[in-house]
Amino acid sequence: MLNSLSNNPGDGNQNGMNSGVQPQSEPIIQEVYEDEPNDYNYEPQIREVDEVELKNLSAIREEDNVDRRVYLVCGIFLIAALIGGAIGYVMANSAAGKAEITRKSSIAQMLKKSFEQKLEGFKQYKSDFEKMSKLPFNEEKFDSKVMGYNRAGFMLDMASEVTSEAVLLIDGSEENPLKGLRTYSAATMLLTQLLSTHINETHSDAESILSLQEQEEGTVTYAMQYIPGAVNFLGTTAPREQYANMIVDIFTLKDFIEDDQKASEVYSKLKIDQKWSEEERAYRDYHPEGKKGAVGEGLDLPNHLIYEVLDRKGKESSLFADEVVTVDRSLLFGKSANALERYKARNAQIIELFAEAEKASQTVIAELNKYIVDGE
């Protein structure tokens, strides 16, 4: 407790006036500390608790101060979040599915367009080849129908002509257009190799094919053409040192014309086509004087028999008997493989491969259509 102490002012004034000396001042405030309470010696009161009171204390639970509505709101938010996530997942999957369908449709449409073009060329070439193989061999027709396989453009190369994205069309289902495309590709690539070999070997064997094709009872006769005037010169006025005459060309003998009416038609056409001079016509025209054999009236006939022959390309020509020497093939060649049989065997092999490629192509378009969305 702070106590304020002061002197009597009256006394001070009196002393000051009496002595004339300023009195010494005393402190106005004095700090006084009271004794602290004796709290450090506090002893807690301890009492014994009986069994009943102990059970009552144990039964008291900690008070739950959180409102149950908080849990309810949190649960609602959690359910809403799960539903929203599920909806988002479904929508994302749906968008991805639509994008995949559109992509597959575009790939299938592109493959279908390319394959239809190849299939069109394939069918046309196959039809021409099969028709040609049923006819007698003719080198000119063979070249026009067979050599154009590259222009037909039916061959499919999976490595370079089918996009790598086409694997998306393999989805584990039964519809797999790539299976048919691979079979078609393998068959057509093999076809191009066989056709190339077929063309080369057929050109090499053309003469033998024609010979065997026209022969009767296993014989082939060649017609070797020479110049009659040169033979006459060699046998009459030629000098002793004159060389022998050479054969102009070799043909396969097809037939000779015995019918006068047909011979007249062929001979008249020959004179026009070859534009003979008057001298040549006079040399070739038939003159009945000194000739044996009845001749119909009004016919234009040659003075020698006409032979029908085939050249190496299968083109028909007409030769006169006085410019032809006929020779049996067996006198020129020994026994050899039958070129005609080899030619027919190659045709059959190629036609069989055509059928295999066509079978593979039948389901490709239908399977590609299953991936194409309407409006693509």
C-alpha positions in Angstrom: 0.0 0.0 0.0 1.2 3.4 -0.9 0.9 6.1 1.8 1.2 9.8 1.1 3.1 11.7 3.9 3.3 15.5 4.1 4.5 18.2 6.6 2.2 20.8 8.0 2.4 23.8 5.7 2.0 26.1 8.4 5.0 24.8 10.2 7.0 24.9 7.1 6.3 28.5 6.3 7.2 29.4 9.9 10.4 27.6 9.8 11.3 29.0 6.5 10.6 32.5 7.5 12.4 32.1 10.7 15.5 30.6 9.4 15.6 32.0 5.9 16.9 28.7 4.7 15.0 26.4 2.2 14.1 23.3 4.1 15.2 19.8 2.6 12.3 18.1 0.8 11.1 14.7 1.8 9.7 12.1 -0.7 6.1 12.6 -1.5 5.4 8.9 -2.5 6.7 6.0 -0.7 6.4 2.4 -2.0 5.4 -0.1 0.5 5.1 -3.9 -0.4 2.6 -6.0 1.3 3.3 -9.6 2.1 2.3 -12.1 -0.7 -0.4 -14.6 0.2 0.8 -18.0 1.1 -0.5 -19.7 -2.1 2.5 -21.8 -2.7 1.6 -23.9 0.2 -1.8 -24.9 -1.3 -2.7 -28.5 -0.8 -5.5 -30.0 -3.0 -8.3 -31.6 -1.3 -8.5 -35.3 -2.1 -11.3 -37.5 -1.3 -12.1 -41.1 -1.9 -14.7 -42.0 -4.6 -16.9 -44.9 -4.0 -17.8 -47.6 -6.7 -21.2 -46.1 -7.6 -19.8 -42.7 -8.3 -17.0 -44.2 -10.3 -19.5 -46.0 -12.6 -21.4 -42.8 -13.1 -18.3 -40.9 -14.1 -17.4 -43.7 -16.6 -20.8 -43.5 -18.2 -20.3 -39.8 -19.1 -19.4 -39.5 -22.8 -17.6 -36.7 -24.5 -20.1 -34.2 -25.7 -20.4 -34.1 -29.6 -20.5 -30.5 -30.5 -20.7 -31.0 -34.4 -24.1 -30.6 -35.8 -25.3 -33.7 -37.7 -26.5 -31.5 -40.6 -22.9 -30.9 -41.5 -22.5 -34.6 -42.2 -25.7 -34.6 -44.2 -24.5 -31.7 -46.4 -21.1 -33.3 -46.9 -22.8 -36.6 -47.9 -25.0 -34.8 -50.4 -22.0 -33.0 -52.0 -20.1 -36.3 -52.2 -23.0 -38.1 -54.0 -23.4 -35.1 -56.3 -19.7 -35.2 -57.1 -19.8 -38.9 -57.9 -22.9 -38.5 -60.1 -21.2 -35.6 -62.0 -18.0 -37.6 -62.5 -20.0 -40.6 -63.8 -21.9 -38.4 -66.2 -18.7 -36.7 -67.4 -17.0 -40.1 -67.9 -20.0 -41.4 -69.9 -20.1 -38.2 -72.0 -16.3 -38.4 -72.6 -16.6 -42.0 -73.6 -19.5 -41.3 -75.9 -17.5 -38.4 -77.6 -14.5 -40.7 -78.0 -16.7 -43.5 -79.4 -18.2 -41.2 -81.9 -14.8 -39.9 -83.0 -13.6 -43.5 -83.4 -16.7 -44.4 -85.5 -16.1 -41.4 -87.7 -12.5 -42.2 -88.2 -13.2 -45.9 -89.0 -15.9 -44.8 -91.5 -13.4 -42.5 -93.3 -10.8 -45.2 -93.5 -13.4 -47.8 -94.8 -14.7 -45.3 -97.4 -11.2 -44.6 -98.7 -10.4 -48.3 -99.0 -13.8 -49.1 -100.6 -13.3 -46.4 -103.3 -9.7 -47.7 -104.1 -10.7 -51.3 -104.1 -13.8 -50.8 -106.3 -11.6 -49.3 -109.0 -9.2 -52.2 -108.8 -12.1 -54.7 -108.9 -13.5 -53.1 -112.0 -10.2 -53.6 -113.9 -9.9 -57.1 -112.4 -13.3 -58.2 -113.7 -12.8 -56.8 -117.2 -9.3 -58.4 -117.6 -10.5 -61.7 -116.2 -13.4 -61.8 -118.7 -11.1 -61.0 -121.6 -8.5 -63.6 -120.6 -11.0 -66.4 -120.2 -12.6 -65.6 -123.6 -9.2 -65.6 -125.2 -8.1 -68.9 -123.6 -11.1 -70.7 -125.1 -10.2 -69.6 -128.7 -7.5 -71.0 -130.9 -4.2 -69.4 -130.2 -3.5 -66.2 -132.2 -0.5 -64.2 -131.2 -2.0 -60.9 -132.2 -5.1 -61.4 -130.1 -3.0 -62.8 -127.3 -0.9 -59.7 -127.2 -4.0 -57.4 -127.3 -5.8 -59.2 -124.5 -3.0 -60.5 -122.2 -0.2 -57.9 -122.3 -2.4 -55.1 -120.9 -2.5 -56.5 -117.4 -0.5 -53.6 -116.0 -2.9 -51.1 -117.6 -5.9 -53.0 -116.0 -4.5 -51.9 -112.6 -6.1 -54.8 -110.6 -3.1 -55.6 -108.5 -3.2 -54.6 -104.9 -0.1 -54.0 -102.9 -1.0 -54.0 -99.2 2.4 -52.6 -98.1 2.1 -49.4 -100.2 -1.6 -49.0 -101.1 -3.3 -49.7 -97.8 -2.9 -47.1 -95.1 -1.5 -48.3 -91.7 -4.6 -46.9 -90.0 -6.6 -49.7 -91.6 -5.7 -51.9 -88.6 -8.4 -50.0 -86.7 -10.9 -52.0 -88.7 -9.7 -55.1 -86.9 -11.9 -55.0 -83.8 -12.1 -58.7 -82.9 -15.5 -59.2 -84.6 -16.2 -61.5 -87.5 -16.1 -58.5 -89.9 -12.5 -58.2 -90.9 -12.2 -56.7 -94.4 -8.4 -56.7 -94.1 -8.4 -60.5 -94.3 -10.1 -60.5 -97.7 -7.9 -57.6 -98.9 -4.7 -59.6 -97.9 -6.0 -62.7 -99.8 -6.8 -60.6 -102.8 -3.5 -58.8 -102.7 -1.5 -62.0 -102.5 -3.5 -63.6 -105.4 -3.1 -60.5 -107.7 0.6 -60.0 -107.0 1.2 -63.7 -107.9 -1.0 -63.2 -111.0 1.1 -60.4 -112.3 4.2 -62.6 -112.0 2.5 -65.6 -113.7 1.2 -63.3 -116.5 4.7 -61.9 -117.1 6.1 -65.4 -117.4 3.2 -66.6 -119.5 3.7 -63.8 -122.0 7.4 -64.5 -122.4 7.1 -68.2 -122.8 4.1 -68.0 -125.1 6.0 -65.6 -127.5 9.0 -68.0 -127.4 6.7 -71.0 -128.2 4.4 -69.2 -130.6 5.6 -71.1 -133.6 5.3 -74.5 -131.9 1.9 -73.6 -130.5 0.5 -72.7 -133.9 2.0 -75.8 -135.4 0.6 -78.2 -132.9 -2.7 -76.3 -133.0 -3.1 -76.8 -136.7 -1.7 -80.2 -137.1 -3.8 -83.3 -137.9 -3.0 -86.7 -136.5 0.1 -85.5 -134.8 1.8 -84.0 -137.9 2.9 -80.5 -138.5 3.8 -79.2 -142.0 5.8 -76.1 -142.6 5.5 -74.0 -145.8 8.8 -72.4 -146.7 8.5 -69.5 -149.1 11.0 -68.7 -151.8 11.1 -66.5 -154.9 10.1 -68.5 -158.1 11.9 -66.1 -160.4 15.2 -66.6 -158.5 14.9 -70.4 -158.8 14.2 -70.1 -162.5 17.2 -67.8 -162.9 19.4 -70.2 -161.0 18.2 -73.1 -163.2 18.6 -71.3 -166.5 21.0 -68.4 -167.1 22.7 -68.0 -163.7 26.6 -68.2 -163.8 28.3 -71.2 -162.4 29.4 -69.4 -159.3 25.8 -68.3 -158.4 24.9 -69.0 -154.8 21.8 -71.0 -153.8 18.6 -69.1 -153.1 17.5 -68.5 -149.5 14.1 -69.2 -148.0 12.2 -65.9 -147.6 10.0 -67.0 -144.7 8.6 -70.0 -142.9 4.9 -70.5 -142.2 2.8 -73.2 -140.7 0.6 -74.8 -143.4 -3.0 -74.5 -142.6 -4.8 -75.7 -145.7 -5.0 -75.2 -149.5 -7.9 -74.0 -151.6 -9.5 -76.5 -153.9 -12.8 -74.9 -154.5 -12.7 -72.6 -157.6 -15.3 -70.2 -156.3 -13.3 -69.6 -153.1 -10.0 -69.5 -154.9 -11.5 -66.8 -157.3 -12.6 -64.7 -154.4 -9.2 -64.9 -152.6 -7.2 -64.3 -155.8 -9.2 -61.2 -156.7 -8.7 -59.8 -153.2 -5.0 -60.5 -153.4 -4.5 -58.5 -156.6 -6.3 -55.5 -155.1 -4.6 -55.6 -151.7 -1.1 -56.1 -153.0 -1.7 -53.6 -155.9 -0.1 -55.8 -158.6 1.1 -54.3 -161.8 -0.3 -55.4 -165.1 2.8 -57.6 -165.6 2.3 -59.3 -162.3 -1.3 -59.9 -163.0 -0.5 -61.4 -166.4 2.1 -63.6 -164.8 -0.4 -64.9 -162.2 -3.7 -65.1 -164.1 -4.9 -68.5 -165.2 -4.7 -69.1 -169.0 -6.5 -72.3 -170.0 -4.4 -72.8 -173.1 -2.3 -75.9 -172.6 -3.7 -76.4 -169.1 -5.7 -79.4 -168.0 -8.7 -79.1 -165.7 -12.2 -77.7 -166.1 -12.7 -74.1 -165.0 -16.0 -72.4 -164.2 -17.0 -69.5 -166.4 -16.7 -66.0 -165.0 -14.1 -66.9 -162.3 -10.9 -65.0 -161.7 -8.4 -67.8 -161.0 -4.6 -68.0 -160.5 -2.5 -70.3 -162.5 -1.4 -72.2 -159.4 -3.0 -73.6 -156.3 -3.4 -71.2 -153.3 -2.1 -72.3 -149.9 -3.5 -70.8 -146.6 -0.7 -70.4 -144.1 -0.1 -68.9 -140.6 2.9 -66.7 -139.8 4.6 -66.8 -136.4 2.1 -64.3 -134.9 -0.9 -66.4 -136.0 -1.8 -64.0 -138.9 -3.2 -65.8 -142.0 -1.6 -65.3 -145.4 -2.0 -66.8 -148.8 0.9 -68.3 -150.9 1.0 -69.8 -154.4 2.1 -73.4 -155.0 5.0 -72.3 -157.2 6.6 -70.3 -154.3 6.2 -72.9 -151.6 8.1 -75.9 -150.4 6.3 -78.0 -147.8 8.3 -79.8 -145.1 7.1 -82.1 -142.4 8.1 -80.8 -138.9 9.6 -84.1 -137.9 12.3 -83.7 -140.6 13.4 -80.4 -139.0 13.0 -81.1 -135.3 13.3 -84.1 -133.1 10.8 -85.0 -130.4 10.2 -82.1 -128.1 7.8 -81.0 -125.4 4.4 -80.0 -126.4 4.3 -76.2 -126.4 0.5 -76.2 -126.9 0.0 -78.3 -123.8 2.3 -76.0 -121.8 0.3 -73.0 -123.1 -3.0 -74.5 -122.0 -1.6 -75.5 -118.6 -0.5 -71.9 -117.9 -3.9 -70.6 -119.0 -5.6 -73.0 -116.6 -3.3 -72.0 -113.7 -4.0 -68.3 -114.2 -7.7 -68.8 -114.5 -7.7 -70.8 -111.2 -5.9 -67.9 -109.5 -8.4 -65.5 -110.9 -11.2 -67.5 -109.3 -9.3 -67.4 -105.9 -8.9 -63.6 -106.1 -12.5 -63.1 -107.1 -13.7 -65.2 -104.2 -11.6 -63.2 -101.7 -13.0 -59.9 -103.2 -16.7 -60.9 -102.8 -17.0 -60.1 -99.1 -14.6 -57.2 -98.9 -17.1 -54.5 -100.0 -19.8 -55.9 -97.8 -17.5 -55.9 -94.7 -16.3 -52.3 -95.5 -19.9 -51.1 -95.8 -20.5 -52.1 -92.1 -18.0 -49.5 -91.0 -19.3 -46.7 -93.2 -21.7 -44.3 -91.5 -24.6 -43.0 -93.6 -23.7 -39.7 -95.2 -20.0 -40.4 -95.5 
